[in-house]
Amino acid sequence: MEKLENGTYKPTIMFNDANYTVVSNQISITVKGTVEEPDETGDGSGDEGDGSDDTGKTGTED
């Protein structure tokens, strides 16, 4: 759990017993205050690109 990012998670819990009980959409876990490690490719903002997507297009080409 130490690698979870800040946010809200909705886990599903399964009890593998004779009744095989599944609990989902009943609880949520909120993670906040975690320390984010800086991005090794820049300043950690995550926006280091040139405006293009993975294909190299910026969305302005036809």
C-alpha positions, 0 to 999 in steps of 0.5 A: 500500500505504500505505492498508492497515489493520492485518491479514493479507491473502491476495493472488492473483498472476497471471503473464500469460505463455504459461502464465498462471500463477496463485498463490493461497492460498500466501502472506500479507501481514501489515500491522502498526504502521500509523498510523490517522488519527483519524475526522473525525466523532469521537474515532476509535473508530468507535463514534459511533452512537446504537445504531441501524443504517442503518434507525434501528432499535436492535434492540429494536423489533418 
